[in-house]
Amino acid sequence: MSAIEQEDVLRPARELSEAMRTVTAMVSDEESFDCLPIERDSDTMQETLRQGKPLLSPGHIQIKNVAAQSVFESIVRIFREHLAEKAEDWEKLEQGYRAGGIAASELLEATLQHRWGLIQVWARQFSVDIDALQFFSIYLARPFRQQAARRLWDETQTAFWQEGYCPVCGHSPVLGRLIGSPGHRRLWCCCCNTFWSFPRIGCPFCKNLSADQLGYLTVNEFASYRIYVCDKCKRYLKTSVCPEESGKDDWDYDLDYFSAVMLDPIALREGYIAEPVWLARCEQPAAACWQIGGSCRVQES
């Protein structure tokens, strides 16, 4: 593939990534949250990480209704422009929102509480593809989770985290990145935009270390990517390979994620399974509640 052809492929991903950064910039502590009480002392956070528990639990965070609405409307507009293949789904979702059938705060709350059954109900109600609605809801919650992640995680805590799922929100990684040579590996969570270090050899999904069950697929047209696969759990992880990079913290993981979507059919065709982005491992408090717009719905476990 020529450089011009590659640019034609990557341009839509770059434009979508840039658009999503404008949404992230809309969310701030002062303007978006009534309360964000998640700061804890470093010793407590280190012990939480040592126990394999993510730092962010779905409780006691108050998000303003106006912030939820603003992010919802912005993402609908962005997705209609940059993910036109799902235009009918975005239109139906917006119609349901404008008609009062689904509130931005309700969809956000259901996402943050991992109430995916409720999201499936909405998908059927508004005849929206469930995968599209789940993807939308993840990016609806993303800037709020990312704001929380900034308060909770930095790379100095890497030594205390040995898991393949996100140390902040507990979701599985959607992308890997090999940096330098022979290659330091980072995993990335699209749900809160957190990255963390993970051993280069090993499956992040099942922790399989057997070399004869681990490998990767390559695609000639996209030499900067690999598809790491595990023959034990049959999961795969798309990975960008950056042998000349030193591991800068401002890497655009969204751009890599959107660009690598063309690798999914290849992995699926080879018999591997995509780990659902919405699955999360997290502590669910006895009375878990994300508060939106001052009202709190409590979900008893």
Summary of the structure (lengths in Angstrom):
residues: 301
radius of gyration: 19.2
end to end distance: 52.5
largest distance: 55.8
contacts: 941
relative contact order: 0.15
helix: 46%
strand: 17%
